[in-house]
Amino acid sequence: MHTAGPRPRPRPRPAVGSRTQVNLGRALPVLVMVLVVVADIVTPDSERVDRLLFTVPALAAATWSVWGTIGMGVVAMVLRAVLVLGRGESGTDELLASEGLILGITAASAWVSAVRTRYERDLAEVTAVADVVQRVVLRPLPPRLGPVELHLLYVAAAAKARIGGDFYEAVRIPGAVRIMLGDVQGKGLGAVETASVLLGSFRSTAYDAPDLPALADRLDEGLARYAAWDPDSDAAERFATVVLVELPEGTGTARLLNCGHPAPLLQHGTDVSPVEVADPSLPLNLAGLADSHHHVEEFPFGPGDRLLLYTDGVSETRDRAGTFYPLEERARQWSTAPSEQVPDLLHRDLAAYGDGGLDDDVAALLIVRTEGTNPPERPR
C-alpha cells in the first residue's frame, strides 16, 4: 500500500497586520512632510508646524534603511530651508541652528536604523534556524499513513517559538501504524531537549520493538542513557507523559498504552467517550520510583472512527472564571465536522476560550481509521 509523503510546507509569510504596520511606518515620515507643506500653504504663520520636520529622520529610523533614513533627513533639511526662505526669513541664525539640529537628529537616527537592521537580520537568521530545527525535531506528519489519516494541531506557547515541550510522531511498521504524543514537564529549552531525546528514541525503536510495553521501556531507557551521558542537562531532571497508540492493519482494533497522559477521546458515530486505562503507567523518567509495569488497552477502532490525542495544554485551558476547557463537549459538537477541519476548529475555540489566549504548549492529533475490517461488536 502506498504511503503518501508529507505535504509541502508553504513558505512563511508575514502576517497581514505586520505588513500593514510596516507600510504605515514607512509612509509616516512622508505624511509629516506633506502635512508641513499643506500647513505652510493654508496657514499664514506656520513656523510652529515646521518643527514637525525635526521628527522626520527619527520616524524614518523605525522602518527605513540607513540610507533611506539619511535621505529622509536631507529632504527634511531642504524642505525647512525652502519654507523658511520662502517666508523671507533668510540668513537668520535660527535657520542655521535648526538645520544643524535636523542634521544631528539624522545622524543619530541613521545609527538607530543600522542597529535595528542588524537585529532584524539576526532575528531572520535565528528564525530560519528554528524552522530547520522544527523540521528535524518535529517533522511534519503525512496526511495519511497506512490505513489512517492524521490531522495535527501544534502551537508552542513561547512567543515566536516553533517548538515547545509537546511532541508527536507517527511511523508505519510492517502490519501496523505506531503513534506517539507526549508532553514534557515544564517549558523552555530544557523541555525541547527532553522532547528531542524521546523523539529520537521513538524513531530508532518503534520499528523493532515487539509491542507497546517494550517500546515504552525503550523510551524510558533512552532518557536514562541521555541523563547518564549528560547528568547536568535539564533532560536528566524532567519527566514526560506519553500516550502510545498502535493500529494494526486489517483488524478493526486499536491498542493504547498511557504513561500518565490525559485520556484520549474516542468517537464512534456521534458517540464520544474517553479511553480510560484501568492501570496507567507512570510518566517516563519516573519509572524508577516504582515497579515498572505497562497495561495495554485494546478497543474497537473501525472505519470512520476517530481518536483524538491531546496534551494538557488543551484540557487545562481556563476561562476567566477558572473553568477548564470542555473538550469532550466540543468534540461531540464537532462529531459530524470534516476531520481536516477539526484542528482549526479546536485552535480557534481554544484561543477564544482561554483567558488571555493560549499560555501553554498545545498539541492535538486526530487519528481517523479510513479502512480495515469491521471491528468487534461494541459492548452495550
TAGI-V251264 format. One record per backbone hydrogen bond with DSSP energy under -0.5 kcal/mol. NH is the residue of the N-H (numbers start at 1). CO is the residue of the C=O. If there is no record, write none. Layout:
nh = {NH | NH}
co = {CO | CO}
This chain:
nh = {4 | 10 | 19 | 20 | 21 | 22 | 23 | 24 | 25 | 26 | 27 | 28 | 29 | 31 | 32 | 33 | 34 | 35 | 36 | 37 | 38 | 39 | 40 | 41 | 42 | 43 | 44 | 46 | 50 | 51 | 51 | 52 | 53 | 54 | 55 | 56 | 59 | 60 | 61 | 62 | 63 | 64 | 69 | 70 | 71 | 72 | 73 | 74 | 75 | 76 | 77 | 78 | 79 | 80 | 81 | 82 | 83 | 84 | 85 | 86 | 87 | 87 | 88 | 89 | 92 | 96 | 97 | 98 | 99 | 100 | 101 | 102 | 103 | 104 | 105 | 106 | 107 | 108 | 109 | 110 | 111 | 112 | 113 | 114 | 115 | 116 | 117 | 118 | 119 | 120 | 121 | 122 | 123 | 124 | 125 | 126 | 127 | 128 | 129 | 130 | 131 | 132 | 133 | 134 | 135 | 136 | 137 | 138 | 139 | 145 | 148 | 149 | 150 | 151 | 153 | 155 | 161 | 167 | 169 | 171 | 173 | 173 | 176 | 177 | 178 | 179 | 180 | 181 | 182 | 183 | 184 | 185 | 192 | 193 | 194 | 195 | 196 | 197 | 198 | 199 | 200 | 201 | 202 | 203 | 204 | 205 | 206 | 208 | 209 | 215 | 216 | 217 | 218 | 219 | 220 | 221 | 222 | 223 | 224 | 225 | 226 | 227 | 228 | 229 | 230 | 233 | 236 | 237 | 238 | 240 | 241 | 242 | 243 | 244 | 245 | 246 | 247 | 248 | 249 | 251 | 254 | 255 | 256 | 257 | 258 | 259 | 259 | 260 | 260 | 265 | 266 | 266 | 267 | 268 | 268 | 271 | 273 | 275 | 276 | 278 | 280 | 281 | 284 | 286 | 289 | 290 | 297 | 297 | 298 | 299 | 301 | 304 | 305 | 306 | 307 | 308 | 309 | 309 | 311 | 314 | 315 | 316 | 317 | 319 | 322 | 325 | 327 | 330 | 331 | 332 | 333 | 334 | 335 | 337 | 341 | 342 | 342 | 343 | 345 | 346 | 347 | 348 | 349 | 350 | 351 | 352 | 353 | 354 | 355 | 356 | 357 | 362 | 364 | 365 | 366 | 367 | 367 | 368 | 369 | 370 | 370 | 371}
co = {2 | 8 | 15 | 16 | 17 | 18 | 19 | 20 | 21 | 22 | 23 | 24 | 25 | 27 | 28 | 29 | 30 | 31 | 32 | 33 | 34 | 35 | 36 | 37 | 38 | 39 | 42 | 44 | 46 | 47 | 48 | 49 | 50 | 51 | 52 | 53 | 55 | 56 | 57 | 59 | 60 | 60 | 65 | 66 | 67 | 68 | 69 | 70 | 71 | 72 | 73 | 74 | 75 | 76 | 77 | 78 | 79 | 80 | 81 | 82 | 83 | 84 | 85 | 84 | 89 | 92 | 93 | 94 | 95 | 96 | 97 | 98 | 99 | 100 | 101 | 102 | 103 | 104 | 105 | 106 | 107 | 108 | 109 | 110 | 111 | 112 | 113 | 114 | 115 | 116 | 117 | 118 | 119 | 120 | 121 | 122 | 123 | 124 | 125 | 126 | 127 | 128 | 129 | 130 | 131 | 132 | 133 | 134 | 137 | 148 | 145 | 368 | 143 | 366 | 364 | 362 | 158 | 182 | 180 | 178 | 171 | 176 | 173 | 247 | 171 | 245 | 169 | 243 | 167 | 241 | 165 | 239 | 188 | 189 | 190 | 191 | 192 | 193 | 194 | 195 | 196 | 197 | 198 | 199 | 200 | 201 | 202 | 205 | 205 | 211 | 212 | 213 | 214 | 215 | 216 | 217 | 218 | 219 | 220 | 221 | 222 | 223 | 224 | 225 | 226 | 230 | 233 | 234 | 234 | 284 | 183 | 259 | 181 | 257 | 179 | 255 | 177 | 246 | 175 | 248 | 299 | 246 | 297 | 244 | 295 | 242 | 257 | 258 | 281 | 308 | 264 | 273 | 306 | 266 | 271 | 268 | 266 | 264 | 274 | 276 | 277 | 258 | 240 | 283 | 286 | 287 | 256 | 295 | 296 | 254 | 252 | 369 | 302 | 267 | 367 | 265 | 307 | 365 | 363 | 311 | 311 | 312 | 314 | 323 | 319 | 317 | 325 | 326 | 327 | 328 | 329 | 330 | 332 | 334 | 338 | 338 | 339 | 339 | 341 | 342 | 343 | 344 | 345 | 346 | 347 | 348 | 349 | 350 | 318 | 354 | 354 | 155 | 153 | 309 | 151 | 307 | 365 | 149 | 305 | 147 | 368 | 147}
